Amino acid sequence: MRKEMPKEKIEKEIRNLLTQRKILVLCTCDNNIPRATPMDYYMERGNDNYNIYVGLSPGRKIDNIKNNPIVSIGIYTPMDTGKIQGLQITSTGFERLIFLEKGDIEFEKAQKIVRGKRKLILKIIPEKIEILDYDFVNQGYSRFQVLEL
């Protein structure tokens, strides 16, 4: 049996992990060929959303998203910390996977969030965040929690 955390507690745990980590693995797929790309990521300040921004360089990941707008993102705590902890984020569709270029309304705002000058920024609006943390068991909850957005 899985004991769910209250939504506010899940949200706090997810935000804590998102702010502690700086690297994600962006997983895309096209023509049944998957691609996993480690990248640095940036978050908007504040607690009103989970939007993730990544600066993109030319590559297959861009074409994959344009051809198949479904991504999965992995963010995890390194094993040498002794913690088993990570996030799995799902986002689908061009309304949640937004390419921003100079001249776009949101580009300048995104450029201030993402470190370094970028020509192309991907704004990712998660639709589902799954968090795994074995420490949750010590608090009386299932180690696996889901936040649907």
Beta strands, then each sheet from edge to edge (+ up, - down):
strand 1: 23-30
strand 2: 33-40
strand 3: 42-43
strand 4: 52-55
strand 5: 70-76
strand 6: 85-92
strand 7: 97-101
strand 8: 120-124
strand 9: 128-133
strand 10: 144-148
sheet 1: 2+ 1- 5+ 6- 9+ 10-
sheet 2: 3+ 4- 8+ 7-
end
